């Protein structure tokens, strides 16, 4: 399942965020990070991840808890619009 993660942080957390990103990076055990994009206006990024349906929920918690003290993480299940149209057409 694909998840679009919206990552937001307060301006005063920028230096800690940069330090942690350089130390542990944006990859997470058990899931494939397809890409991470920075909002050019600042304090927000978007990350698309592919999470297997049988992934141990502990790994998802571990990934989020590594960051949730300095940023808010919203995870939204997504799919390609073409796939959604095909699925809805068959209902």
RODO-2510 file (C-alpha; in nm, 4 decimals, decimal comma):
residues 91
     n   res          X          Y          Z
     1     x     0,0000     0,0000     0,0000
     2     x     0,1262     0,3461    -0,0863
     3     x     0,1274     0,6166     0,1793
     4     x     0,1825     0,9874     0,1273
     5     x     0,3392     1,1200     0,4444
     6     x     0,3113     1,4913     0,5117
     7     x     0,5900     1,6002     0,7440
     8     x     0,5683     1,9392     0,9166
     9     x     0,7872     2,1031     1,1768
    10     x     0,8231     2,4331     1,3582
    11     x     1,0964     2,6687     1,2313
    12     x     1,2884     2,6322     1,5593
    13     x     1,3194     2,2544     1,4954
    14     x     1,5014     2,3014     1,1626
    15     x     1,8552     2,2482     1,2916
    16     x     1,7590     1,9343     1,4876
    17     x     1,5741     1,8014     1,1821
    18     x     1,8767     1,8558     0,9577
    19     x     2,1092     1,6940     1,2110
    20     x     1,8850     1,3886     1,2487
    21     x     1,8304     1,3565     0,8728
    22     x     2,2065     1,3505     0,8215
    23     x     2,2490     1,0956     1,1029
    24     x     1,9674     0,8449     1,0434
    25     x     1,8319     0,9505     0,7026
    26     x     1,4770     0,9120     0,5752
    27     x     1,4754     0,5368     0,5063
    28     x     1,2753     0,3070     0,7330
    29     x     1,3020    -0,0656     0,7993
    30     x     1,0315    -0,2730     0,6310
    31     x     0,9083    -0,0061     0,3908
    32     x     1,0357     0,1282     0,0622
    33     x     1,0771     0,5039     0,0440
    34     x     0,9919     0,6012    -0,3136
    35     x     1,0882     0,9639    -0,2668
    36     x     1,0969     1,2604    -0,0337
    37     x     1,0268     1,6130    -0,1545
    38     x     1,0830     1,9389     0,0341
    39     x     0,8337     2,2255     0,0259
    40     x     1,0337     2,5227    -0,1010
    41     x     0,8386     2,7543     0,1297
    42     x     0,9903     2,5629     0,4232
    43     x     0,8849     2,3611     0,7296
    44     x     0,7134     2,0849     0,5293
    45     x     0,8074     1,7814     0,3225
    46     x     0,6231     1,5022     0,1447
    47     x     0,7352     1,1408     0,1447
    48     x     0,5858     0,8589    -0,0606
    49     x     0,6366     0,5130     0,0907
    50     x     0,5371     0,1642    -0,0176
    51     x     0,4361    -0,0427     0,2847
    52     x     0,3768    -0,4166     0,2414
    53     x     0,0355    -0,5325     0,3713
    54     x     0,1996    -0,7838     0,6053
    55     x     0,4450    -0,5358     0,7587
    56     x     0,4895    -0,5655     1,1335
    57     x     0,3088    -0,2638     1,2882
    58     x     0,6002    -0,2253     1,5297
    59     x     0,8179    -0,1139     1,2367
    60     x     0,5688     0,1592     1,1441
    61     x     0,5680     0,2806     1,5055
    62     x     0,9471     0,2700     1,5163
    63     x     0,9684     0,4818     1,1997
    64     x     0,7267     0,7439     1,3306
    65     x     0,8627     0,7560     1,6860
    66     x     1,2108     0,8290     1,5503
    67     x     1,0774     1,1675     1,4386
    68     x     0,7587     1,2598     1,6239
    69     x     0,9382     1,4618     1,8903
    70     x     1,0424     1,7219     1,6306
    71     x     0,7777     1,6955     1,3593
    72     x     0,4172     1,6054     1,2931
    73     x     0,3649     1,3119     1,0569
    74     x     0,0379     1,2586     0,8711
    75     x     0,0132     0,9326     0,6730
    76     x    -0,2504     0,9039     0,4023
    77     x    -0,3183     0,5885     0,2007
    78     x    -0,3043     0,6775    -0,1705
    79     x    -0,3234     0,5127    -0,5107
    80     x    -0,2764     0,6263    -0,8680
    81     x    -0,5859     0,8039    -0,9971
    82     x    -0,6025     0,5646    -1,2940
    83     x    -0,6276     0,2685    -1,0550
    84     x    -0,9022     0,4393    -0,8571
    85     x    -1,1032     0,5051    -1,1746
    86     x    -1,0734     0,1370    -1,2765
    87     x    -1,1836     0,0180    -0,9324
    88     x    -1,4751     0,2590    -0,9122
    89     x    -1,5867     0,1653    -1,2638
    90     x    -1,6324    -0,1952    -1,1549
    91     x    -1,8569    -0,1114    -0,8571
***
